[in-house]
Amino acid sequence: MKRFAYPAVFIKDREMDVYRVFFPDLGLTTDGDFMEEAFLFAKSALKEYFQYVEKFDLDYNLPSDFELVKKTCKPDETVMIIDAQI
């Protein structure tokens, strides 16, 4: 079993009233109606992404340093490490 852990940026989209999630290293996005849902969808998206990568033996970017990603975010954005096992 392999474990992948990547920083994800959570942004509240006030216009659409959802939480957007972006993995800057992978270009992967998802969203949820509330923070907990967005977190679960992000975890699922990361898992599906790496299942695909493993199945087709594709290259992928390594995760950026958490503190570096945090420094580049706006004050109203939240950064979390999301992990997935496949």
C-alpha positions in Angstrom: 0.0 0.0 0.0 1.3 3.4 -1.0 0.6 6.7 0.8 0.5 10.1 -0.8 0.3 13.4 1.1 -0.1 16.8 -0.6 -0.9 20.3 0.5 -4.3 21.5 -0.6 -5.6 25.1 -0.5 -9.2 25.6 0.6 -10.9 28.8 -0.6 -14.4 29.9 0.4 -16.3 30.9 -2.8 -18.8 33.3 -1.4 -20.5 33.8 -4.7 -21.3 30.1 -5.2 -21.4 29.4 -1.5 -19.0 26.4 -1.7 -15.5 25.6 -0.6 -13.1 25.2 -3.5 -10.1 22.9 -3.0 -6.9 23.1 -5.2 -3.8 20.9 -5.1 -1.2 23.3 -6.5 1.3 20.6 -7.3 -1.1 18.5 -9.3 -3.5 21.0 -10.8 -6.3 19.0 -9.2 -9.5 20.7 -8.0 -12.7 19.8 -6.3 -15.3 21.5 -4.0 -17.9 20.9 -1.4 -20.8 22.7 0.2 -19.0 22.9 3.5 -15.5 22.5 4.7 -15.8 18.9 5.9 -17.4 17.8 2.6 -14.7 19.6 0.6 -12.1 17.8 2.7 -13.6 14.4 2.0 -14.0 15.2 -1.7 -10.4 16.3 -1.8 -9.2 13.1 -0.1 -11.3 11.1 -2.6 -10.0 13.1 -5.6 -6.4 12.6 -4.5 -6.9 8.8 -4.1 -8.5 8.5 -7.6 -5.8 10.6 -9.1 -3.0 8.3 -7.8 -5.0 5.2 -8.7 -4.9 6.5 -12.3 -1.3 7.4 -12.1 -0.3 4.0 -10.8 -2.5 2.1 -13.3 -0.9 3.8 -16.2 2.6 4.3 -14.7 2.5 8.1 -15.2 4.9 10.7 -13.8 3.7 13.2 -11.2 5.0 16.1 -9.3 6.3 15.6 -5.8 4.5 17.6 -3.0 5.7 21.1 -2.2 6.7 22.1 1.3 3.7 22.9 3.4 5.1 26.1 4.8 6.0 27.4 1.3 2.5 26.8 0.0 1.1 28.4 3.2 3.3 31.5 2.6 1.9 32.0 -0.9 -1.8 31.9 0.2 -4.0 34.8 1.0 -5.1 35.3 4.6 -8.6 34.0 3.9 -7.3 30.7 2.4 -6.7 27.6 4.4 -3.9 25.1 3.7 -4.1 21.4 4.8 -2.2 18.3 4.1 -4.5 15.7 2.4 -3.4 12.1 2.3 -4.6 9.1 0.4 -3.6 5.4 0.4 -3.8 3.2 -2.6 
